[in-house]
Amino acid sequence: MRNAPHVNGAAWRRSTYSNAQGGDCVEVADGVPGAVPVRDSKDVQRGCLTVPLSSWTALTAALKH
């Protein structure tokens, strides 16, 4: 899987639950209209998944409850 052109050069951020050693974390990129790119912080060259914003919102809301 490769990064789609719309995420090249994106500013990625890690979960606030990540430890200093990197751990088993995901990174997300902001600023992609209608979507949230997600990738493995330990293997960023592998690419990313682009999740529809509505699905990401539902997932994070469910995790908070």
N, C-alpha and C positions, 0 to 999 in steps of 0.2 A: 504494500500500500504506500502511495506517495502523497506528499502534501499537495492539496489542490492549490492552484495558483493564487487564490484569494487569501491563503494563509501564509504565503511566503513573506518573511520579514515581520510576522506577527510578534507582538510582545506577549510571551508566555509567562504564566504565573503558576506557582505550585500551591498545593493545598496548604492551608495554615496548620494542618495536622501533621505535616511532614517534619521529620526530625532533621538534625543538622547533617547526618550522614546520607540523606537522600531517601533512604527507606524504600518502601513499596508505594510510590506516589504517582499521581497523575498530574498533568499540567493542563491548563485551559488557556485559550487565547480570547481576549475581548475584542470587540469592535468589528466582528464579522456579522453583517446584517442578517437576521433571521436564523443564525446558527451559532453553535458553540463547538469549536474545534477542541478535541481532547486527545492527549498523547501520553505515552509511558515516559516518565521522567528519566528512566534508566536506559532507554533506547530511543532517543529522539529521532535518529536517522531512519527509523522504521516507518515513520509517517504518523498520520493522525486519523481519527474518526471525526466526522463532522456531524454533530447531533442537531436536529431541529430545535430551535429555541423553546418551542412549546413542550417538547419532550424533556429537555434539560430542566426547565422550570418545574415540571411535574415530578421529576426524579428528586431534585433537591428539596422540594416541599415534602415529599414522602420521607426522605431521610431525616428531616428535621423533626418529624413527629415520631 
